[in-house]
Amino acid sequence: MSTNIFKNVLLIGGTGDTGKHILSALLADPVFNVTVLSRHNSTAKFPSNAQVIKVDYSDKNALTKALTGQDVVISAVGGEGIDTNFGITLVEASIDAGVKWLIPSEFGGDYDDPFIDNIPVLASKPAIGKLLKENQSRIAHTFISPGIFLDWSFDNGFTGFDIANHTVTIYDEGKRRQSGTTLPNIAKAVVAILHHPEIALNKRIFIANTTFSQQETLDYFEKETGIKWTVKHASSIETIKNAAEQLAQGKVMDAFVNYIRSAIYGDNKMFLFEGRTNNKELGIPEIPLERIIKEAVQRQKISQ
Ligand SMILES: NC(=O)c1ccc[n+]([C@@H]2O[C@H](COP(=O)([O-])OP(=O)(O)OC[C@H]3O[C@@H](n4cnc5c(N)ncnc54)[C@H](OP(=O)(O)O)[C@@H]3O)[C@@H](O)[C@H]2O)c1
């Protein structure tokens, strides 16, 4: 393990879907002094051993004060927190506070890929990334790309697989490949990155437990559930057009889902990390897709 100069770590969004895994991995590591930052009006419940600061994020001075003394700030905010406004304010406040290293709330695909320009609902990510790159002499950054959240997306159907109803929407031929990681492995990678700043400072880090196609996923789901699934078909190009219309009509959530699926399943490599992961340096294992699907089906049965 490397000698670590980054000990004081502040996590934002520490009870969210991603943040709660990162928080428990950080709290389990004695190297780090961990603080969680939460919105002043948040009703989130924190583990009893977490040190929590609550701040009104619209008060930039208060935000800067809360960040002062921290070596690393990790943002795992979600919802409207990923909007450009909060992300930009966080970069500025972190610089003013003398934070050394900021990991913004990316946690998706390769947002340096030009295809991102087709996905307006993700526009905040490259905008915040650009600001961080412009200021890398003042604050270091790391962008973390875990691809699709595998466990999370199979549990909620976000990527088109509906386990409860045995239905799936297959985009185009269903043969394009995508990479993904489970939430505990994302948390493991975050902690490993903090231990190895030499591989992560001012870089994009890719991790993936597995890379697979929609058709392979469907085959494993059918095998595991013992049922022939109902397959709907969609074109990734039409889906992106529909997303644009939905966004124009103010149907933001529908647009969001369709844009993300177009990014994952369309003709681009934003979510394909084969041959470029940092798995080895960070100790992230390859996990057979079949095992991830088996576990997703078991969770679904328990939740019924
Ligand atoms: N690749 C994938 O498949 C995938 C899937 C899902 C999410 N993601 C990404 O992962 C990151 C985290 O997402 P998540 O789903 O884990 O987040 P989430 O659970 O929706 O929210 C995380 C936390 O953000 C804080 N928050 C909520 N609204 C906020 C606001 N308006 N302003 C500031 N903070 C706010 C809350 O913390 P407090 O209550 O403590 O303030 C909340 O617990 C995002 O960047 C998201 O885009 C990627």
The ligand as an SDF file (V2000), in Angstrom:
LIG
                    3D

 48 52  0  0  0  0  0  0  0  0999 V2000
  -23.5190    4.4150  -14.4580 N   0  0  0  0  0  0  0  0  0  0  0  0
  -24.7140    4.1740  -13.9540 C   0  0  0  0  0  0  0  0  0  0  0  0
  -25.3790    3.1690  -14.2980 O   0  0  0  0  0  0  0  0  0  0  0  0
  -25.2920    5.1160  -12.9430 C   0  0  0  0  0  0  0  0  0  0  0  0
  -26.5020    4.8170  -12.3090 C   0  0  0  0  0  0  0  0  0  0  0  0
  -26.9920    5.6860  -11.3310 C   0  0  0  0  0  0  0  0  0  0  0  0
  -26.2840    6.8340  -10.9970 C   0  0  0  0  0  0  0  0  0  0  0  0
  -25.1040    7.1050  -11.6490 N   0  0  0  0  0  0  0  0  0  0  0  0
  -24.3180    8.2970  -11.2920 C   0  0  0  0  0  0  0  0  0  0  0  0
  -23.8350    8.1090   -9.9620 O   0  0  0  0  0  0  0  0  0  0  0  0
  -23.8190    9.3630   -9.2590 C   0  0  0  0  0  0  0  0  0  0  0  0
  -24.6100    9.2260   -7.9610 C   0  0  0  0  0  0  0  0  0  0  0  0
  -25.9530    8.9110   -8.2890 O   0  0  0  0  0  0  0  0  0  0  0  0
  -26.9270    8.1740   -7.2400 P   0  0  0  0  0  0  0  0  0  0  0  0
  -28.0290    7.5740   -8.0560 O   0  0  0  0  0  0  0  0  0  0  0  0
  -26.1240    7.3340   -6.3400 O   0  0  0  0  0  0  0  0  0  0  0  0
  -27.4720    9.4170   -6.4520 O   0  0  0  0  0  0  0  0  0  0  0  0
  -28.7900    9.4980   -5.5190 P   0  0  0  0  0  0  0  0  0  0  0  0
  -28.9010    8.2640   -4.7110 O   0  0  0  0  0  0  0  0  0  0  0  0
  -29.9550    9.9070   -6.3500 O   0  0  0  0  0  0  0  0  0  0  0  0
  -28.4250   10.7770   -4.5960 O   0  0  0  0  0  0  0  0  0  0  0  0
  -27.2170   10.8060   -3.8720 C   0  0  0  0  0  0  0  0  0  0  0  0
  -27.2570   11.9400   -2.8770 C   0  0  0  0  0  0  0  0  0  0  0  0
  -27.2040   13.2110   -3.5520 O   0  0  0  0  0  0  0  0  0  0  0  0
  -27.6770   14.2020   -2.6450 C   0  0  0  0  0  0  0  0  0  0  0  0
  -28.5830   15.0930   -3.3820 N   0  0  0  0  0  0  0  0  0  0  0  0
  -29.8190   14.7960   -3.8690 C   0  0  0  0  0  0  0  0  0  0  0  0
  -30.3500   15.8770   -4.4940 N   0  0  0  0  0  0  0  0  0  0  0  0
  -29.4280   16.8580   -4.3910 C   0  0  0  0  0  0  0  0  0  0  0  0
  -29.3900   18.2100   -4.8270 C   0  0  0  0  0  0  0  0  0  0  0  0
  -30.4160   18.7630   -5.4900 N   0  0  0  0  0  0  0  0  0  0  0  0
  -28.2750   18.9290   -4.5760 N   0  0  0  0  0  0  0  0  0  0  0  0
  -27.2390   18.3790   -3.9160 C   0  0  0  0  0  0  0  0  0  0  0  0
  -27.2270   17.1140   -3.4460 N   0  0  0  0  0  0  0  0  0  0  0  0
  -28.3080   16.3610   -3.7030 C   0  0  0  0  0  0  0  0  0  0  0  0
  -28.3970   13.4770   -1.4920 C   0  0  0  0  0  0  0  0  0  0  0  0
  -27.5410   13.4970   -0.3540 O   0  0  0  0  0  0  0  0  0  0  0  0
  -27.9560   14.3110    0.9890 P   0  0  0  0  0  0  0  0  0  0  0  0
  -29.4010   13.9960    1.2440 O   0  0  0  0  0  0  0  0  0  0  0  0
  -27.0440   13.7280    2.0290 O   0  0  0  0  0  0  0  0  0  0  0  0
  -27.6800   15.7430    0.7160 O   0  0  0  0  0  0  0  0  0  0  0  0
  -28.5120   12.0620   -2.0310 C   0  0  0  0  0  0  0  0  0  0  0  0
  -28.4980   11.0620   -1.0400 O   0  0  0  0  0  0  0  0  0  0  0  0
  -24.3800   10.3950  -10.2380 C   0  0  0  0  0  0  0  0  0  0  0  0
  -23.3170   11.0600  -10.8680 O   0  0  0  0  0  0  0  0  0  0  0  0
  -25.1420    9.5690  -11.2400 C   0  0  0  0  0  0  0  0  0  0  0  0
  -25.1980   10.1930  -12.5250 O   0  0  0  0  0  0  0  0  0  0  0  0
  -24.6020    6.2710  -12.5970 C   0  0  0  0  0  0  0  0  0  0  0  0
  1  2  1  0
  2  3  2  0
  2  4  1  0
  4  5  1  0
  4 48  2  0
  5  6  2  0
  6  7  1  0
  7  8  2  0
  8  9  1  0
  8 48  1  0
  9 10  1  0
  9 46  1  0
 10 11  1  0
 11 12  1  0
 11 44  1  0
 12 13  1  0
 13 14  1  0
 14 15  2  0
 14 16  1  0
 14 17  1  0
 17 18  1  0
 18 19  2  0
 18 20  1  0
 18 21  1  0
 21 22  1  0
 22 23  1  0
 23 24  1  0
 23 42  1  0
 24 25  1  0
 25 26  1  0
 25 36  1  0
 26 27  1  0
 26 35  1  0
 27 28  2  0
 28 29  1  0
 29 30  1  0
 29 35  2  0
 30 31  1  0
 30 32  2  0
 32 33  1  0
 33 34  2  0
 34 35  1  0
 36 37  1  0
 36 42  1  0
 37 38  1  0
 38 39  2  0
 38 40  1  0
 38 41  1  0
 42 43  1  0
 44 45  1  0
 44 46  1  0
 46 47  1  0
M  CHG  2   8   1  16  -1
M  END
$$$$
